[in-house]
Amino acid sequence: EGMLSAAVCGAVFASPSTAAVLAAILHVTGPAGCLVVVKNYTGDRLNFGLACEHAKALGLSVELVVVGDDCALPHRGLGIAGRRGLAGALLVHKVAGAAAAAGGSARRSGGC
């Protein structure tokens, strides 16, 4: 309770398709909207971001939050790969889920 309403995964080492993410968003979005939490992987950011934009174009209230912490990787200002959002994602899910369970909107829950 107070956690995820949906999870979308791709094949091994691959991001889910934009269509799969959009289907999940359409399935779970209610009057308060939908908060999409994404780990900081390039393909995930692209496909989840595109799906959120499609959902917004359909008139849904959708917010995207990218979790980019990673205690295993030092912060480097340059480079392609960055922190992946692994350790803190659980806390983001729980805090945002508790805010939503308390009646918060997707926009408000995304500000956790």
C-alpha positions as CSV (number, residue, x, y, z in Angstrom):
1,E,0.0,0.0,0.0
2,G,1.2,3.5,-0.8
3,M,3.7,2.2,-3.4
4,L,3.6,1.5,-7.1
5,S,0.5,1.0,-9.2
6,A,2.4,-0.2,-12.2
7,A,5.9,-1.2,-13.3
8,V,7.1,-1.5,-16.9
9,C,10.2,-3.4,-17.8
10,G,12.0,-4.2,-21.1
11,A,14.0,-7.2,-22.2
12,V,17.3,-7.9,-20.5
13,F,19.5,-4.8,-20.7
14,A,16.9,-3.0,-22.7
15,S,14.4,-0.3,-21.9
16,P,10.7,-0.9,-22.3
17,S,9.1,0.5,-25.4
18,T,7.3,3.9,-25.4
19,A,4.1,2.0,-26.3
20,A,4.4,-0.3,-23.3
21,V,5.1,2.7,-20.9
22,L,2.1,4.6,-22.4
23,A,-0.2,1.6,-21.9
24,A,0.8,1.5,-18.3
25,I,0.2,5.2,-17.8
26,L,-3.2,5.0,-19.5
27,H,-4.1,2.0,-17.3
28,V,-3.3,3.6,-13.9
29,T,-3.9,7.3,-14.4
30,G,-6.8,8.6,-12.3
31,P,-8.2,12.0,-11.5
32,A,-5.2,13.0,-9.4
33,G,-2.8,12.2,-12.3
34,C,0.2,9.9,-12.6
35,L,3.7,10.2,-11.3
36,V,6.3,8.3,-13.4
37,V,9.5,7.5,-11.5
38,V,12.4,6.7,-13.8
39,K,16.0,5.6,-13.0
40,N,18.7,7.5,-14.7
41,Y,19.3,5.2,-17.7
42,T,19.5,6.9,-21.2
43,G,16.9,4.6,-22.8
44,D,14.5,4.7,-19.9
45,R,14.7,8.5,-19.8
46,L,14.0,8.6,-23.6
47,N,11.1,6.1,-23.7
48,F,9.4,7.1,-20.5
49,G,9.8,10.8,-21.3
50,L,8.2,10.2,-24.8
51,A,5.4,8.2,-23.2
52,C,4.7,11.0,-20.7
53,E,4.6,13.6,-23.5
54,H,2.1,11.4,-25.4
55,A,-0.1,11.0,-22.3
56,K,0.0,14.8,-21.7
57,A,-1.0,15.3,-25.4
58,L,-4.0,13.1,-24.6
59,G,-5.0,15.4,-21.8
60,L,-3.7,13.4,-18.8
61,S,-1.9,14.9,-15.8
62,V,1.5,13.2,-15.8
63,E,4.6,14.1,-14.0
64,L,8.1,12.6,-14.6
65,V,10.7,12.3,-11.9
66,V,14.2,11.0,-12.7
67,V,16.1,9.5,-9.8
68,G,19.8,10.1,-10.4
69,D,21.6,9.1,-7.2
70,D,24.2,6.4,-7.0
71,C,26.6,6.0,-4.1
72,A,28.7,3.5,-6.1
73,L,29.7,6.0,-8.8
74,P,31.7,9.2,-8.1
75,H,30.2,12.4,-9.5
76,R,31.9,13.3,-12.7
77,G,30.9,16.5,-14.5
78,L,31.8,15.1,-17.9
79,G,31.0,11.9,-19.6
80,I,28.0,10.1,-21.0
81,A,26.9,7.8,-18.2
82,G,25.9,9.4,-14.9
83,R,24.6,8.3,-11.6
84,R,21.9,5.6,-12.2
85,G,19.3,6.2,-9.5
86,L,19.5,2.8,-7.9
87,A,19.8,3.3,-4.2
88,G,17.4,6.2,-3.7
89,A,14.6,5.0,-6.0
90,L,13.0,2.9,-3.2
91,L,12.8,6.0,-1.0
92,V,11.3,8.1,-3.8
93,H,8.7,5.4,-4.5
94,K,7.7,5.2,-0.8
95,V,7.6,8.9,-0.1
96,A,5.7,9.7,-3.3
97,G,3.4,6.7,-2.7
98,A,2.6,7.9,0.8
99,A,1.9,11.4,-0.5
100,A,-0.5,10.0,-3.1
101,A,-2.2,7.8,-0.6
102,A,-2.8,10.8,1.5
103,G,-4.7,12.4,-1.4
104,G,-1.9,14.4,-3.1
105,S,-1.9,15.0,-6.8
106,A,0.8,13.7,-9.2
107,R,2.3,17.2,-9.3
108,R,2.4,17.5,-5.5
109,S,3.7,13.9,-5.1
110,G,6.4,14.5,-7.6
111,G,7.8,17.3,-5.5
112,C,8.8,15.0,-2.7
